[in-house]
Every structure is written in structure tokens, then in C-alpha cells.
Amino acid sequence: MKAGNDSNGTGGSRASGSRASGAGGSRAGGDGASAASGSGAASGAGAGSSGVRLRLARQARGFSQQQLAGMATVSRQAVSAVEAGHSDPSLRVALAVARALGTTVEELFGPGELPPPVDAWLVAPLGEDAARVTLAPMGDAFVALPLAGATASAAGFLPAGGVAEQSAPSQPVPGQPVPGQPVPGQPVPGQPVPGQPVPGQPVPGQPVPGQPGPGQSGPPFRQARKIRPIGPPRPTLVLAGCDPAMPLIETPLALLDPPIAFSWWPCGSQEALELAADKLVHVAGAHLRGASGEYNTGPARELLRRQGADVVGFCSWREGLLLPTALAGQVADLGDVVRRGLRLVNRETGSEARRVLDRELARLGIGAAQISGYSTQAAGHLQVAASIAAGLADVGVASEPAALAFGLAFVPLAAEHFDLVIPADQAGCREVQGLLKVLSSRWLLDQLASLPGYDPARCGEHVASL
């Protein structure tokens, strides 16, 4: 499928959509953009900068050049010429375009200023001030997805939609201890106290900080931060889950008219469902497997019992042990892993791969402490495979497609279904409707089928209503 030019819809960008594609078009005449400085509404502002602002404003509202031209009753060539930086708009074109976009001529074509900060709910903690984030509208609010670690790149840095504003420093209160300063007679933070647990080390029988305990539904850090947008946020489908094939959804979404951008938050099934329940993502990708090991909708129904949800199929694959080819045929199960003293690279708590590992350990009567590397955490299937291929670990549990992509040996342990859970309050939004449309597109189905180990037969199929 060939991507259309800007007259038929703009190409979506990963995360916030701040990456602007160039707008083609010839210099307009007649009622189009005038290069004369006397008639240009934004003369002196510079055709290049005003063109970028017009393009970002149009994309933020999801309009193609042709749609904007129709609403403003000007030619598409006029819009294209301004966006391409070929000329400044005439006064008539500037007024008509600003009115169609619901903004002012000054905002579109005046001296360039950064948009004001917005309050955005964090999907994960920010590591520092001025942290780069993906910024996406979510209903009447915004969500921010930190671009750090495994989420910072896809074979290169991803475009950011915003930057976190610097936190206001707290002022000391007279008579109160100053954070970071020792208090006379009190133990010094960071130094162990005899008979007391060591910070950072798990205590038997106690919950682990940052990991949900029994009956809990996720980390308690949910908060809002001021985010300075890099260009206006645009309609963006925010999808959480572990399947590395989900970014393929970006291309057909970008070809819709008007287009929809795409942002993927890679995480385990439990976290994805919690984010959906907290209304921080439009869709959760998850393995809906119960404690018994059988597939059912119980995990999603428990977290989304208040709003309800629809479950739509995406893909199926096998999950199992990934090994260097030198160990092919020498490891049949986790018992061989223990006997050989192989180093494991694990997945995070709440991921299906870790559940598969724990079920196998329980079945074989093997304790977690018997496996070297059980406490390690890799952020996804491909990261597990990359660690083994690089020699940083000897074995891990991940998908067969990940093993095939890195040329690793594979020992199957379970057949997996990966489904998309759509909360009822998100089902009618434009972003989700766009997703449902592209799930059945021939381009996406062909792409999934081309990945060794994937079975897209259930892609777009309605599985259940919760």
C-alpha cells in the first residue's frame, strides 16, 4: 500500500506526532498564497516558520490539506504553498484558514511562541526534570509516556511530543528537618541499621515496593505533571502491551483520512490492563490467561468490571525457552537449565512470559532461587532475545517470533493468544474506531503473516464482551 501525499492525509508519526512530514505543492496563484510582503498577513514572520505552524495546527486537528482548503474555501495549492514555505498567505487566506482551524491569525502566522504547558497524567514515573515524553490527548485530558530506557528508541530516537517542566523546589519549613540532611540522633539514610532490613532488599512475606500486592491494581505513583508540548498534540491511539508487532498498526492508521498517530507503551499484560482501567491508554494488549493456565476473560473483567470492555483478537504464537544455537537439542526444559547452571534473563512481574516461567518452575518443583538471573528484568520479547544473542544470558522465556528474528533455538512451553481489550468508555472514540478499521486491512494482515511464528487468523475478530 503506498502512502498518500498530504492532500489525502498526512503520515502519522510514532508517539505524539510531532514529526511533521513535508507538504508538497506548487506556488499558488490567484486566491492562493501571495509572496508580496504588503499583502501577506504574516510578512516578517517568515514563510518557513508560519508554514510549520499551519501544518502542525492542521495535523493536530486531524485534517488533510484538502479538507482544510474545503472548510476555508481556498485552493489546496494555497494551503500547500504556505506549509511548504514557498510563500506567506494573503490576508484573505490567512483569515479563512485561521477561522477554519478555530484559532487566530496571530497564533498561526505571528511571531512563533511555544505552546503553554499542559497538565498530563504520567503512565510511568519521570526520571528527571526536562524529561522527554510522548504527549497524547486522552478524552478531555492528556497522558505522558516517558521516553527513557526501552521506550526511548526504535532503532533510533523517537520524536518527543513534549518536555516535562522543571519541578518547583520545595522550601524548608522552620523547625523541620531538611530533606537529604542527617538529623542528630537519627540513623543516616542509606546506611544499614543492625537488626533492620536492608533497603532495596526484599523482606520475606512483605510486598515488594513498586509491585502490586494481593488485591492491588498497580503502582501508586499516578500523578499529573506540567508538560511543555513540542507542537500541538494530535489525535493519537495509545496502546499498551508486550507484542512487538503492535507498531505495525502505525502505518495503516497514518493512511486514514484524517490520519491518526500511534503510540505504543511496551509492558506486560497486567500493567497494560491496569493502565486501561486507569484511563491512561485507549487499548490494552494482553494474554487473558487465568491462574489455572486456561484462557478466559477473568483478568480483564476483574480490572474493568466498572466500565466493561470488548475483547478483540490480534495474534497467536508460541511461548518458550530461547537458547543459543550451540545449546540446541541439549535443553528440553527448565530442569536442564538448572542442572547446567545456565544464566536466565527474566521478564517483569505481571508479564505472561514470567507467568509461563513460574508455572513451569512450580510444575517441576524448582525454586526461583535455584535459577541464576531470576531477579533480572527485560522489557520485552525482543529484549530477551537480544540479551541471549549478545551473550549476556543463556536462556529466557519469550515468543517464538523473537527467537526466529535473532536466529536462536526455541523450546516451546505454551501456546499464546494476544488480544486487545477495549474499555467501553473508549470504544466510541475516533482513535479506537480507527484501530478497528485497520485491524482488518489487507496490509496489516499481510505484514503479520510475513512474520515467522505469527498467526494473524484472529486479527480483528470479536472475542468477548465483558
Number of C-alpha atoms within 10 A of each C-alpha: 9 5 14 14 17 20 21 18 23 29 27 27 23 23 28 33 30 26 18 15 16 16 21 15 19 13 19 21 13 8 15 24 29 25 19 13 14 11 15 22 23 23 20 13 15 16 22 15 20 27 25 22 21 23 27 24 22 23 27 22 18 22 23 23 26 19 19 22 22 14 14 21 14 19 20 21 22 27 30 29 25 33 28 22 18 20 27 32 32 24 17 16 26 26 18 20 26 20 14 18 18 11 13 16 18 14 16 24 26 18 13 14 9 10 14 11 16 19 16 22 22 20 20 16 13 18 11 11 12 15 17 26 29 31 33 31 19 22 14 5 12 18 25 31 30 24 24 14 8 14 18 18 12 10 6 7 11 20 20 24 27 29 22 23 18 13 11 7 6 8 7 10 8 7 6 7 11 13 9 8 9 12 12 7 6 7 11 13 12 9 9 12 12 7 6 7 11 13 12 9 8 12 11 7 6 8 12 13 11 10 15 17 13 7 6 10 18 17 15 11 11 14 12 15 18 18 27 23 24 24 23 23 24 26 23 30 28 27 25 28 27 26 23 15 14 20 15 15 21 24 22 24 25 22 22 22 17 20 28 31 32 28 24 24 26 21 24 26 28 24 25 27 32 21 25 25 25 15 18 27 28 25 30 31 30 28 27 26 20 13 12 8 12 9 14 15 18 15 19 30 19 14 18 21 14 12 13 18 24 18 24 22 21 25 23 20 17 19 26 21 26 31 27 20 13 9 14 14 11 12 18 14 16 18 16 12 20 16 11 11 13 18 19 27 25 24 27 19 17 16 22 24 28 20 18 18 23 15 15 17 18 12 9 12 10 15 11 14 9 13 19 16 18 17 14 11 16 17 18 25 23 20 17 26 31 19 17 23 20 11 11 13 21 22 29 28 28 30 31 24 22 24 29 16 14 16 15 22 19 29 19 16 18 15 11 18 19 23 26 26 33 27 28 17 13 20 17 11 14 13 22 21 13 20 19 15 13 21 20 14 14 12 16 20 20 11 14 21 15 12 15 14 18 18 18 20 14 17 22 22 15 14 14 13 15 19
